[in-house]
Amino acid sequence: MSNNNNEKNDNKAVAKKPVGITETILRDAHQSLIATRMPTEVMLPILDKLDKVGYHSIECWGGATFDASLRFLKEDPWERLRKIRDGLKNTKTQMLFRGQNILGYRPYADDVVYKFVEKSIANGIDIIRIFDCLNDLRNLQAAVDATNKIKKQEGRGHSQIALSYTLGDAYTLDYWASMAKKIEEMGADSICIKDMAGLLVPYKAEELVKTLKSATKLPIQLHTHYTSGVASMTYLKAVESGVDVIDCAMSPLALGTSQPATEVMVETFKGTPYDTGYDQKLLAEIADYFRPYREECLANGLLSPKVLGVNIKTLLYQVPGGMLSNMVSQLKEQHAEDKYNEVLEEIPRVRKDCGEPPLVTPSSQIVGTQAIFNVLMGERYKMATGEFKDLLRGNYGQTVKPMNEEVIKKVIPGEKRSTARSAEATGHDKPELEAIEKEMKQYKQQEEDVLSYALFPQVATDFFKYREAQQTKVDAAKADTENKAYPV
C-alpha cells in the first residue's frame, strides 16, 4: 500500500514544471498604463526586494523607455540600465528590441544594430527580446547574430525572438509551427508569442502552445495584455499546455492595457506542478511599495481609469485597443464619428490589400489611418499616407500574403518595389556609425551617447545640452552663443 503512495508521489515529483515569470513593472506595465513615465528614482529603492523573488527575468529596458527617458524624464537611459543592473545581483534583466529599427522609428544599418546589442549587454542586459511588426525574420537576423557573437565572447546574452501574434487567413497553426522552426534555425535561444492586443483566447492558446512545443525544442514564453479581459485564463491554459514563462505585472500596475497580476498568477499555480515557489509575503511588500505611486498617478492624471477597463470590442473586431482609440479620436477631429462602423468594416479590407500584416505598431496605425481615408474620401485609395505607400513599396519588409496588385497600381503607379529586408529597402545597407559619431562628437561623453543620438538625433541633442547645463550649472538654451556668453 505504502509503495503505491510512494510511486504516486514520485510521479508527482517528476511532473513538476514550475512556470517562470517575467516581471514587467519596470517596463511594459508602466509603458502600457502611464505612457512610460516611471522615473528611475521610483525603481531603485525596490530593486533589492524584486531581486529576491526568484523571477525568470525582470523586463526593465527598451521599448519606449529609451525615448521617454531622454524626451520627458531628462534621464540617460544607459545610466538607468547601469543602476538597475547594480541593484539586481541575482535576476536576469530583459529588454524589448524592435529588430532592425532597434528602439527607433526607422531601419538602421547592421553596424548600429551590432553596437547597440554590444552596449546593451555590456551595460547589464541579459535577455534581448527582438520583434518585427511584419514577422519578417530577415529584419531580426542581424540582432540575433550580434547577440550570439557577443555571447561567445562574453558568456552573456540571450536572444529571444518574439512573434507578433495576430489573427487572419494566413495565420494558421502551420504558419506558427513553420516560423518556430525557422527561428530555431536562425540561432535564437527562445521564442515569445507577443500578443500585444489581447487577441489570444484560452483554448486557442492551448492549441498554439502545443503546436509550437511539437515544432521546436526552444523554450516558449507568452506575453499578452489584459485589454480584452481574457489574459489570466489564457495564461492558465498556456501553462497547462507547456508554456515555459509568462509575463506578469505587480498588481498596482497590472490589468487594463497592462499584464495579468503577478501575485494572482503565483497564487493560481500554488500547490500544482507549475508552482512558482515565489513568496507571497515578499510580493505583498513590493505591491505595498508601488501602491502609493499608483495613487499618485491616478491623482495627477498620468493613469487614466479609461485604460483600466475591459475593451470587449478588441475581441469582436480583432483590432487592438490602442488602434480603436486612435480611430475614435481621428474620426472626432474630422467630425465623422458616425462613420465608426464603416471604418471598422474597412480595416480588414485594407489589411488584406496590403498583405495581411499583423496589426501592431506601426502597421496598425498605417492600416487604421488608411481605412479612415478610404471611408471619408468616398473612394478607396483616392488618397494614401506616406507610410501606406512605404508599406506597399516593401520598405518595412515582406508581408505574409501578396499585396493587391490593383491597389499597388493605383497608389504607387510605376514605382519600383523592394523584396529586400527593411535596411536594404530603405537604403540603410551601408555602415553609418562612423558618420553619426562625427556628426555628434561635440556632445560625446561616453560611447553610448553615439547610439542615443543615432536613434533620436533631436531628442538626444536636447538631452545632451540639458546634461551639460546640469554639469556646468549653465543653461545652454539661455546662452548668448554669438558673443560666447553663458549665464552662470
Secondary structure, DSSP 8 states (H G I E B T S, - for coil): -HHHHHHHHHHHHHH----EEEE-TTTHHHHHHHTT---HHHHGGGHHHHHHS--SEEEEEETTHHHHHHHTS---HHHHHHHHHHH-SSS-EEEEE-GGGTTSSS---HHHHHHHHHHHHHTT--EEEEE-TT--THHHHHHHHHHHHHHHHHS--EEEEEEE---STT--HHHHHHHHHHHHHHT-SEEEEEETTS---HHHHHHHHHHHHHH-SS-EEEEE-GGGS-HHHHHHHHHHTT--EEEEB-GGG-STTS--BHHHHHHHTTTSTT-----HHHHHHHHHHHHHHHHHHHHTTSS-GGGGS--THHHHHT--HHHHHHHHHHHHHTT-GGGHHHHHHHHHHHHHHTT---S-TTHHHHHHHHHHHHHHHSSTTSS--HHHHHHHHTTT---SS---HHHHHHHSTT-----S-HHHHTT--S--HHHHHHHHGGG-SSHHHHHHHHH-HHHHHHHHHHHHHHHHT--GGG-BTTTTB---
